[in-house]
Structure formats: structure tokens, C-alpha cells
Amino acid sequence: MNTVPTIDDLLEGFIVSISNEIMPFLNNPKAVATAAMMQSLLQEVRQVLPIFDKTIAEEHNQMTQTLRDVASRLEGVSGAEADRIRSRASSLGALADVPIPADQSPVREAHQKLGYALQDTISDLDVLQRAGETKADEALHRLREFLTPTIINHVTAISVGGGMVGRG
């Protein structure tokens, strides 16, 4: 929870691992080319990820406006095609604009600080419990109410097949 590598960090690690741990042991030229292509695809994903959500949201908003603009320019035009265009503009073109996603860097930084704060809180609660402070038990219970589902969510997200990578 405290040190959360970004998706970019993970992808970079995969690229480096392919270079350092797999490619040196490949003897088949086709296998080497395949590994290099895998690295290239991972690099492509790395380049797309930072802008993907923002681009999709911006394009969504532009597409709805475009459908409305196209339909408005066909005012007075009759026929099945023009009717279909107006229908799309009145249905899909009427979708509300979506918000442009926020920069995730400040969110990640705040998340990391909060994670360390919770970690330090656990240590402080332990000291209070050992000193006999019964209210620390209640406070720890509240902390566990957050941590338990959060940990389960993280484990569920990283499970592959029947279990963790290498065990499923």
C-alpha cells in the first residue's frame, strides 16, 4: 500500500527483465525477434497509458459535439440517411460531456503519504495498547475496518488464475 509502483514502472521492469533475464538465454533467432517485439509492444503501452484516459474523454466530448454539428448542418435535408444522422445526434450526440481525468501524480503522492501515516498509526496504537489504553482497541478496530477490505481488494486485483503468479 505504501510503495505503489506505477503501471509504467511495472512495464519498464518487464522490458528490462526480458532484456536481462530472457534474451541472453534465447538461441533461436525467431525467439529473440519475438522477445524484442514483446518489448516493443510493452514500450508502446507505456507511451499510450499516460494520455489514454485523457484522450478518450476529450474525444468523447468532441464526438458528441460533432454529431450535433453534423446534424444541424443537414437542417431541411430529407431522406433516410439524413434522418439516421439526426437520430444519432439526438441520442448519442446528447450524451453528457465526461470530465477529463485529473493528473494522477498528486493522487499517488497523497496515497503514499496516507499509507505511511496509517502504518505509523498502527505503531502508535500498539504502544497505546501495551500501555493499557482500551480506547486504542476501538481505534485499531476502525483502522482494520479500512485495511481488511483494502488488502483483499489488492490481493484480488493481482491474482492470476487460481492464485498468485507462479502458484495458480
C-alpha positions in Angstrom: 0.0 0.0 0.0 2.8 2.4 0.7 5.1 1.8 -2.2 2.8 1.6 -5.2 4.7 1.3 -8.4 3.0 2.9 -11.3 1.9 0.8 -14.3 4.7 2.5 -16.2 7.2 1.3 -13.5 5.9 -2.3 -13.9 6.1 -2.2 -17.7 9.6 -0.8 -17.6 10.5 -3.7 -15.2 9.1 -6.2 -17.7 11.1 -4.7 -20.6 14.3 -4.8 -18.5 13.6 -8.3 -17.3 13.1 -9.5 -20.9 16.5 -8.0 -21.8 18.4 -9.2 -18.8 16.8 -12.5 -17.8 15.3 -14.0 -21.0 17.0 -12.7 -24.2 20.5 -13.8 -23.1 19.3 -17.4 -23.0 17.5 -17.5 -26.3 19.3 -19.3 -29.0 16.6 -19.3 -31.7 16.6 -16.1 -33.8 12.8 -16.3 -34.1 12.5 -16.4 -30.3 14.9 -13.4 -30.0 12.8 -11.5 -32.5 9.6 -12.4 -30.6 11.1 -11.2 -27.3 12.2 -7.9 -29.0 8.6 -7.5 -30.4 7.2 -8.1 -26.9 9.5 -5.3 -25.6 8.3 -3.0 -28.4 4.7 -3.6 -27.6 5.3 -3.0 -23.9 7.0 0.2 -24.7 4.1 1.2 -26.9 1.7 0.6 -24.0 4.0 2.7 -21.8 3.7 5.6 -24.2 0.0 5.4 -24.6 -1.0 4.9 -21.0 -0.3 8.4 -19.7 -2.5 10.1 -22.2 -5.1 7.3 -23.0 -7.8 8.2 -20.4 -7.5 12.0 -21.2 -7.6 11.4 -24.9 -10.6 9.1 -24.7 -12.5 11.6 -22.6 -11.6 14.5 -24.9 -12.6 12.6 -28.0 -15.9 11.5 -26.4 -16.8 15.1 -25.8 -15.7 16.1 -29.3 -17.6 13.3 -30.9 -20.9 14.2 -29.3 -20.4 17.8 -30.4 -19.5 16.7 -33.9 -22.7 14.5 -34.2 -24.8 17.5 -33.2 -22.9 19.9 -35.5 -23.3 17.5 -38.5 -27.0 17.1 -37.9 -27.5 20.8 -37.6 -25.9 21.4 -40.9 -28.4 19.0 -42.5 -31.4 21.1 -41.4 -34.0 20.9 -44.2 -32.4 17.9 -45.8 -34.8 14.9 -46.2 -34.2 11.2 -46.7 -33.4 8.1 -44.7 -29.7 8.9 -44.4 -30.3 12.4 -43.0 -32.9 11.0 -40.6 -30.4 8.4 -39.3 -27.8 11.1 -38.8 -30.3 13.3 -36.9 -31.3 10.2 -34.8 -27.7 9.5 -33.9 -27.2 13.2 -33.0 -30.3 13.2 -30.8 -29.4 10.0 -29.0 -25.6 9.6 -28.9 -24.9 13.3 -29.5 -27.0 14.1 -26.4 -24.7 12.2 -24.1 -23.3 14.5 -21.4 -19.7 15.5 -21.6 -17.4 13.4 -19.4 -14.8 15.0 -17.1 -11.2 15.0 -18.2 -9.3 12.7 -15.7 -7.1 14.5 -13.3 -3.3 14.2 -13.2 -2.6 11.1 -11.2 0.8 12.1 -9.8 -0.6 14.2 -6.9 -3.1 11.4 -6.1 -0.3 8.8 -6.0 1.8 11.0 -3.8 -1.0 11.7 -1.4 -1.9 8.0 -1.3 1.7 7.1 -0.4 1.8 9.7 2.4 -1.6 8.4 3.7 -0.3 4.8 3.6 2.8 5.7 5.7 0.5 7.7 8.1 -1.6 4.6 8.6 1.5 2.5 9.1 2.8 4.9 11.7 -0.7 5.0 13.3 -0.6 1.2 13.7 2.7 1.5 15.5 1.4 4.3 17.8 -1.8 2.3 18.6 0.4 -0.7 19.5 2.2 1.4 22.1 -1.1 2.8 23.4 -2.5 -0.8 23.7 0.6 -2.0 25.5 0.2 0.9 27.9 -3.3 -0.4 28.7 -5.3 2.3 26.8 -8.6 0.5 26.0 -9.7 3.2 23.5 -6.7 2.1 21.4 -8.5 -1.2 20.8 -11.5 0.7 19.4 -9.3 2.8 17.2 -7.4 -0.2 15.9 -10.8 -1.8 15.1 -11.7 1.2 13.0 -8.3 1.0 11.2 -8.9 -2.6 10.5 -12.3 -1.8 9.0 -10.5 0.1 6.3 -7.4 -2.1 5.9 -9.1 -5.5 5.6 -11.3 -4.8 2.5 -8.4 -2.8 1.0 -5.9 -5.6 1.4 -8.5 -8.1 -0.1 -9.1 -5.7 -3.0 -5.3 -5.5 -3.7 -4.8 -9.3 -3.5 -7.9 -9.9 -5.7 -6.5 -7.5 -8.3 -3.1 -9.2 -8.5 -4.4 -12.8 -8.5 -3.9 -14.7 -11.7 -5.9 -17.9 -12.4 -6.3 -19.8 -9.2 -3.8 -17.8 -7.2 -0.8 -15.6 -7.3 1.5 -15.7 -10.2 3.5 -18.9 -10.2 1.1 -20.7 -7.9 -2.1 -20.9 -10.0 
